C-alpha cells in the first residue's frame, strides 16, 4: 500500500465502523464531497492537515488519534519515492 492510500484506507475503515457513507462524511465534516472523493480514490496524494482534522472530528478523534493506526505506524516512508 502506498503512503497516499493509507489515508483512504483509514477513512473507509472509520466510515464502516461508524456506519456512515462518504457522502455523509462530507456533510458532517463540512469538506467538499469532491475533496473526500479525491482522497478516497487516490487523486489527492497529499491532503491538507486542515482537511484531515475536519474529517477526524466526525469520528470524535483528534488529528493525532486519526493518524495513529497500525498500517501508518508500520509504513516505511523511505521505501517510497516522492511524487
N, C-alpha and C positions, 0 to 999 in steps of 0.2 A: 504494500500500500504506500502511495506517495504521501508526502507531507500534506499537500493541499487536500487530499482525500480524507485525511483524518478528521477535519472539521465537518465534512459532510457525514461521515460515519457517526460522529458524536451527535450531531443534530438529529439524524434519523433515529438513532438509538434512544435519545431522550424523548423525541416525539412519540415513539412507540410506547415507551414506558409511561408517559403521561397521557397517552390516548388522544393526541391531537394531530391534526394534519399540518402539513407545511403551510397551507393557506391560513389556518388558524394561528400558527406561529407568527406569520407576517402581521396579522391583525393585532394580536396580543403584544407583540414587540414593537409595533409601530415602525417596522422595517419594510421597505417595499418588497412586494412579492417577487419581483424580478431579481432583487438583490439576493434574497434567500435561495431562489431557484438557481442563480448563478453559482452560489456556494455549493449547493447540494449536487448540481450537475457538473461541477468541476471547471466552469468557465471563469470563476473567480479564484485565482490561485493564492491570493494573499488578502483575505478580508480585513477590514479595519477593526481595530480593537474596540472602537465605539460600537460597531455593529455586533460584534461578538458579545459585548457587555449587555446590550439590549436583549439579545437572544437569551443569554444566561438568566436574566431576571425573570423571564417567563417560566423558567424551570425552578424558580426560587433558589437560585445559585448565585454566588459571587462569580466574577470572571475567573478567579483563581480556581474555584471548585469546578467550573465548566472545563477548564483546561487541564485539570488533574484527573486523567484517566489512563488506564494501563497502556493502551496502544500508543498514545502520545509519549508517555513516560519511557516506553521501550524503544521509541524511534531514534535512530542514529542519524542526525542531520548531516553528518559528514559523508554519509553514503550516497547522498543525492546531489546532483548538480543543480545550481541555481538556474531559475528561468530567466 
